[in-house]
């Protein structure tokens, strides 16, 4: 259990950094129990004076290192957990670090392909961008005497150890939160850390990012106004990803877009409609569509890069999204409420009518104001309040989708301040509903359902045999009783005693940490 003590010390250090940067200023003490109120007051005593009011959490996470930066980027997609104000603070968090040396990057490439870098690439330039997990180099490959420019993403050496250590701390904290708080159990912090760990693990295997690029390329091959870079699989490995170099104009370079006479309002509509098309049609969408990850090429097509964060939606979630959007567009709040219940997202003991009333409170401001007056942050805040009021458990895939929609709308509004996301979304949503919920979709659903029924019927003999075995075991248990061996009882007692000792030690360490902080500022 030495590891538990180590987790506590590292988390105490993180708490100190948060306190110094003024992060606890986000907290509302009035909604906390007395012990938590006292802890927040103590933390505010060591807040660094003269710190800017914005960007507090971003500064703290940057100080704590790359894993905390990734955590912040991930929590920016979870305003249901950290609150809308804190989520907006995190949106500005930049995953930018100094590049590691060129010689190390070349060594990673040489090791990945078991040959010198000069035999892999015709030229291999200095890094052009660097983040916590990898950095990008501009390089050239040569085939049949013709040189072609490529982008080469190289994993940072020894990056895995730091992430594993910090993710272990996060998981320890998540378990403690769920053990003592019913609200924490509703928000499921353990699942959040698990999701973050899986995301980081996928980002640290660049073959998986290449696979995401390849999958989206197949999904969008017939789309007239969207594409992704092609992957060079011969020069891609666990630690190296080689792809087409994009010469387009980044969407965050407004001056170049205007100089190229790009139709900016039309570009905004393309951003929204392509995102919705990917989410609804494909169930696979780019979940980090900020302007730096989007380009427009010479043919006016959108090109997306950096596929480290992706979102997936199953058939049920896609239908849920389509009907929710159509319900808001048509102001059919009753149907919006019914869809929540049909999907099982709201417990059945709640009233559909009451939930529809709450949804109306969210939807009506959209239709009673001009498009440029709608506050998506306020709308999001209301929706999160409603989900908590009706015991709706957090759905990570829907929260990521929802947050990405807000980001996408922000990008589009930057090009057309009068743009109405609902009007822009309408044709994409209606097209999906006509295709999937209309006659053709219903026929396909019947065929698919018949196939599923056949699989169930084929498995009935096995299910029956297992059921008889379970019933026999249950009968023996009810007849003879459930008996625990003395060794089992003793082991349970020791484990419980050990857990209580470490919880007590954790409380003492936290208390001593605060006393040390107070002593240091006397």
N, C-alpha and C positions, 0 to 999 in steps of 0.2 A: 504493500500500500504506500510505499515511498512515492510512487508516481502521483498519488492524490495530493500529497503535500507539495510536490513540484508544480502541479496544476494550480494549486491555490496561490503559491508565490507569484507565478507568472501572471495569473489573472489579477492579483493585487497590484502588480506593476501597471498592467493595462488600466485598471481603475484609477490609479494615480494620474496617469497621462490624461485620461478622460476628464478628471477633475481639474487638472491644470489648464486644459484647453476650454473649460467652461461647458462641456457637453451636458452636464446635469442641469444646465439652465433650461433645457428642453422639457424637463420633467415638471409635471403638475403635482406638487406635494399634497394638495387637498384631496386627491383621489387615492392616496396611499395610506397604508396602516401606519400607526405612530412610529414603529421601529424604522420603517423605510423613510418616513419624513425626517427623522433624526439623522439618518445616514446621508440623505441628500443635503441637509443643512451643513453637516460636517464637510462634505465634499466641496460645497460652494465656498467654504472658507479659504481654500487654497487655490481658487480660480485665479488664473493669471490676469492681472489688471491691465487694462488698455487693449485687450484682445478684441478684434473685430467681431461684430455680432453675427456675421454670416460666415459660413464655412468652418464652424467650430469642430464638428464631427469629422469633416474631411481632413482637417489639419491633424487631429489626434490619430486617425487611422493611418495617415501617411507616416507619422512619427513611429508608429508601432510596426511598420514593415509591410512587405508585399502580401502576406496572407490576410492581414487586416484590411488592406486596400481591396482585395478580392471580396472579402466579407461585406465591405461597404457597398461595392458595386452590386452585389447580389441583394443586399437589403434595400437598395434603391428601388428594386422591383417588388418589395414587400411592405408597402405603406400600412397594411393591416397589422404588421408587427411593430414597426418603429414609429408609426404616425405619419401623417402627410407632410408636416413641417420638416421633420427629420429626413424623410425620403427626398424631399426637394433639395435639401442641403447636400444630400449624397449624390444627386444627379451631376453635380459639378466635379465629382471626384475623378481625377485623371490617373490612369494606370501608366505613369511615365517614370522611368528610372534611367540613370546614366547607363550607357551601353557597356557591356563587358568587352575586354580587349579583342581586337581583330584576330590575334594569334589563337585565342581560345576558341573563337567561332570556327576558324579554319580547322582546328584540331577536332572539334565536334563533327564537322562534315567528313573529315578524313576517317575518323573512327566509325561513322555511320555507314560508309560505303567501302571501308577497308582499302582505300587508295588515296593518294594525295589529292588535295582540293583542285590542283591544276588539271587532273585527269577527269574530274567531275564537271567542272565549269571552265569555259574559255576565259572568263574573267570573274573575279569575286570582289566586289567593292566594299567600302566601309559601311557600317550600319546606318540606315536612314531613319529608323524608329526603334525604340527599346521600351519594353514593358517588364512586368514582374516575372513572367514565365518565359518569354522569348523575345528575340529582336529580329528585325527584318533587314536584309541586305539586298542591294541591287546587283544582279549578276548577269552573265551572258552564257548561253549554250551555243554550240556550233554543230550543224548537221548539213552534210553535203556542201560544205563551204559557205553556208549561210548562217549568220549570227542572229540570235533572237534574244531579246531582253526578258529576264524572268525575275520574280521576287522570291527570295529564299528566306524562310522563317527558320531560325535556329534556336533550339531550346537552351536556356541558361544552364551551365554546368552545375551539378549538385543542387538543383532547385527543389528536388523532392523532399529532402530531409527537413528543411525549414517548414514547408507546408504541412507535413505529417505531424510535426511537433505542435504547431499552433492549432491545427484542426483537432488534435487530441484535447487541447485546452477547451476549445469551443464545445466539444461533445460533453466533457465533464460538467461545464457550466449548464448546458442544456438539460442534462439529467437532474441536476440539483433543482433547476427551475421547475421542471415538471413534477418533481417529488413534493414540492411545497405549495404550488399554485394551480388552482383549477383553471384560471384564465390562461396560464402558460400551456396547460394541457390542451386547451381549445386551439391555441395558436401553433402548437406542435413544434417547439424549437428543435427537438431531436431530429424530426424529419427535415427541418430547414438545414441543419448542419449536414445531415446525410446527403441532401440534394447538392449543397455546396461542395462537399467532398467528391461526389460523383462528377460534378462539373469540372472541378480542378483536375481530377484524374484524367478526364477526357481531354482537357486542354494540354496536359503534359504528355499525351501521346498524339503527336501531330498526324499520325495516320488516320486517327478518328476525325480530326478536322478536315482532312482531305476527303474522307468518306462523306462528311456532311456537304462539302462543296460538290462532290460528284452526284449525290442524291438530289440536291437542289437543282443542279444543272439538268438532270433528267426530267425533273418535275416542270421546269420552266423552258424547256427547249423550243416549245412552240409559242411562247409569249412574245409578242411583238415589241414590247418596251421594257424588258427586264432580262438580265443575264448575270452570270457569275464567272469568275476567272476559271480557265481550264487548269486541271492538275497535271503536273509532270510526274507520273507514278514511278518512272525509272529513277528519279532523283528525290524520292520521298521515302522517309523511314520514320522510326519512332521519334527521332530527335531532329529531323529536318523535313520541311515541307517546301516543295518548289512548285510555283504556279505562275501563270501568265502575269506579266507586268501590265498594270492598268495605266494608260496614258490619259485617262479622262480628267474632267474637272471635278474636284471634290465639292460636295454640296455646301461645305462651310466656307468656300471661297466665293463670296457674293460678287466681288469685283470681276473675276474672270467669267462667271456665269453671265453677268450683264454685258461684258465685252463681247462674248460669243453670241449675244442676242438670243439666249435661251428663253423660251416662254415660261417664266417663273410660275405663274398660277397653274399652268398645265403640269409643270413639274411637281408641284405640290399635290395635285390630284393623282398623279402617277404613284407617288410614294404611298398614299393611303390605299388606293385600290389594289396595288400589287401586294401590299402587306396582307390585306383582307383576303385576297385571292389565294395566297399561299396558306393562310391559316384555315380557311374554309375548304378549299378544293383539295389541298395536299395534306393538311394536318401537320405541316412542318414549316416553321417560319423562323426568320432571323430575329432574335430577341434583343439585339443591340443595335437598332437602326438609328444611331445618332448621325449627324451630318458628316463626321469624319470617316464613317464607314460606308458612305454612299458616294458614288461618282456618276457623272453623266458622260457617255462616250460621244464620239463624233457623229453617231447616228441618232443621238437623242435618247438612247436607252439608258435606264438606270443600271448600274453595276454595283453589287454589294460585295464587300470584303470582310475579313475577320469573322470567321464562323465559330468562334470559341463558345459563344452562348447561343444555343438554339432552343426553340420551344416546340413541343409536340402536343397535338390534340387528337384524342380518339374520336370515333364516330359519334358517341354520345355527347362529348364536349363540343364538337363542331355543330351538331344540331342545336344544342343549347345556345351557342353563340349566335347562330343565324336567327333563331326565333327571338332571342333577346333583342338583337339589333332591330329586327323588323317590328317587334312590339314597341320599341321606343320611337321608331320612325313613324309608325301608324298610330301611336298613342293608345295602344291596346294594353293597358297596364294589367288587366285581369289575366291576359294570356302570358305576359311576362312572369307574373306570380305563379301561374299554373306550371310553367316550364320548370321553375325552381323546384316545385314539389315533385313533378314527374321524374326529374333527374335525381331525386333523393337528396338534394343539397340542403333543404330546409326540413327539419323534423316534422312528421305528420301531425303531431299534436297541436301545431300552430294553425291559425286560421288563414286560409287563402285570401279571404276578403281583407283582413288586416294587413297582410303582406302586400296585397295589391295597393292598398292605401299608402303604405310606406313607399312603394315604388313610384306611385304618382307624385309624391313629394319630391322625388329625384327627377322625374321626367318632365314635369310641367315647366320648370325654369328653362329647359332647353327650347321649348316651343314658344315661350312668351318673351324671349329676348332675341335680339339680332345675333347672328352667328359669332361676330367678333366680340360680343359682350359675355359669352358663356365662359365661366371659370371651370376648366376641367379639374383643377385641384379641389375646388369646392364640391363639384359633382362626385369626385372620387371619395372625398371625405364623408359625404352623406351615404354613399353606398356601403362603405365600410362600417359606419354606425348601424346601418340597417341589418347587415349580416350578423353583427354581434347581438343586436336586440332580439333576433329570431333564431339564435343558437346555430347559425350556419357555420359549420366547421370550415376551416381554411382549406381552399383548393389551390395548391401551389401553381398548377398549370394555368388556372384561370386568372390568378393574381398576376402571373408573369405576362399573360396575354393582355390583361387590362392595362397594366403599366406600360407595356410596349405600345399599346394604342395611344396612350397619352403622349408618349415621346414622339410617335409618328405624327400625331396631329400637330405637335409643337413644331416639328420640322416643316410640315406643309403650311402651317400658318405663317412661318417665317417668309414664305414666298407669296402668300396671298392672305393678308390679315382678315379678309372678309369670307374666307372659305368656311363652309358649313360641312363638318365631318359627316353628318347624318345624310344630307343630300348626296354627298360624294359616295358614301357607302351604299346607298340604296340600290343602284343597278347590280353591284356585285352580289349583294345579299339576295336580291330577288332572283338572280340567275341561278344561284346555288339552290335556293328553295325550290324553284321550278324544276331543276334537274333531279334533286334528291328526294323531295317530298311530293312531287307530282306523280303522274301515272307511271312514267318510266322508273322512277325511284321506288315506287311501291311494288312494281313487278320484280325488280331486282331484290328488294327486301324479302319478298315471299320466297324467291329462289334461294337466297342465302339462308333464310330461316329453315327451309326444307332440308338444306344440307346440314345445318346444326342439329335439327331434330334426328336426322339419320345417324349422326355421330352418337347422340345420347342413347338412341335405341340399341345401337351396336354395343354400347358399354353397359347395358342393363345387367347382364349376367354377372359381371365383375362387381358392379355396385351392390347387387343382391347378396353376393357371397361375403363382401366386406361388412354389410349391414348385419348379417347373421352372426359374424364373429364379434362385432361390437356389442350386440345384444347379449351374447353369451358371457362376455366379459363383464358387462354391467350387471347381469343376473348374479354372477359369482360375487361381485363387489357388494351388492345389496344383501346377499345372503350371509357372507362371511365378514363384511365390514372392510373398510380401508385401513390397513395396518402399516404403520411406519416402523422400520427397524430402529433399535436404540441408536445405532450409528448415525442414521439419518436425522433423528431428533437432536442428537448432540451437535451434528454439523450445522443444522439450522440455527441452534442457539448461539454457537460460536460466530456464525456469519452475522447474525443480528447484533450481537455485542460489538463486533468489530466495526460494523457500519455506524453504530451509535457513537463509538469512540472517535471515529474520523469526522463525523458531523460536528461533534463537540470541538475537536481540534480546529476544524475549519472556522467555526465561529470565533474561537480565541485568536486565530491568526488574523482574521479580518479586523477584530477589535483592536489588536495590538498594532496593526497597520495604520488604522485611523489615529491611534494615540501617537504613533511615531510621526505621522504627518502633522498633527497639531503641535507636537513638541518642536518640529523643525521650523515652524513659522512663528514661534514665540518671539 
